[in-house]
Amino acid sequence: MAITKNDVLHAADLARLALTAEETETYTIQLQRIIGHVEKLSSVDTAGIEPSWSDGSKNQSLRDDKATSSLSNETALKNAPQKEHGCFKVPQIIE
């Protein structure tokens, strides 16, 4: 599967990213390499090999579930680029 510059620009548009021509070229090359490596996996002979899976129940180290105090509103908003009325202010993305 070949990745084209149009594919990269389409993905960038969906992610609302503005890419330069140089970034578009770089990401096109990088994505082509990634897809090439993934396609190599399809050539591996897996006949007779049982699928492996895990439900996550083995050797899980979980901490005790204890209630703790949460951040104060002031602390949570301390490094916010924009805040309004005690909340994070974010740009509207729905037209």
N, C-alpha and C positions, 0 to 999 in steps of 0.2 A: 504494500500500500504506500503510495507516494504522498507525502505531505507537500502541499503547495503554499505559496505565499498567500493565496486567497484563503486557504484553510486557517492559516495563522491569523490573518486579519479578521476573519469571521469569529474565531475564538476570542480574539482581543475585543472585538465589538461586543460580544455577549458578556464579557467580563468588564466591560466599560473601561478598557485600557486604551490609551493613546500611544501607539508605537511609532518610533522613528523608522525610516527605511533601513537603517543599520540594525536596529533591534529585530525588525521583521525578518531580515536575512539570517541573523544569528539564530533566532528561534526556529525558523524553518529548518536549518541545518541540524540543530539539536534534536528537534522532534523527529526528523528523518532517521537519525541515529538511534533514538530510543525505539522507534517502531521496528527498525531493523533488528535490534537485539531481541525484542519480543517475538518477532517472526521466527527467529532461530529456535525458539522453544518448540514450535510446531514440528520441527524436524526430529525431535528427540523421540526414540522408540520407547513407549511406556506400556507396551503389551505385557500383560502378566503382572503388572505392578498394581497392588491394591491402593486405592485412593487413601490418603491420610487426612485426618480431620481431628479436631479437638473441640470439645465443648467448653473448655476453659476451666474444668473442675479440678484438674490435676495440678498440684504444686502451686496453688494460688496463694499468695501472701496478701491478705487483705487487712487493712487497719480496722480497729474497732470503730463502729459507727457511733460517734459521740457528738452531741450538740456543742458547738462552739460559737463564740460571738462573731458577728460578721463585720465587715468594714463599715466605718461611718460614712455617711454621704459625702462629707468633706474630703475624707481620705480617698474614696473611690473617684471623685472628680478632680483630685489635685492635679493630675497631669493631662486632663482632657483638653484637646485643642480648642474645643468650643463647648460651652455649657449655657444652659438657659433654664431658669426656674428650678434649679436643683437637679437637672437632668442633663445627660449627654445630648448635645445638639449635633445632628447629622444632616447632610444634604438630602433633599427629597430626590428619590430616584424613579418614582412612578409618575408618569406623565398623565 
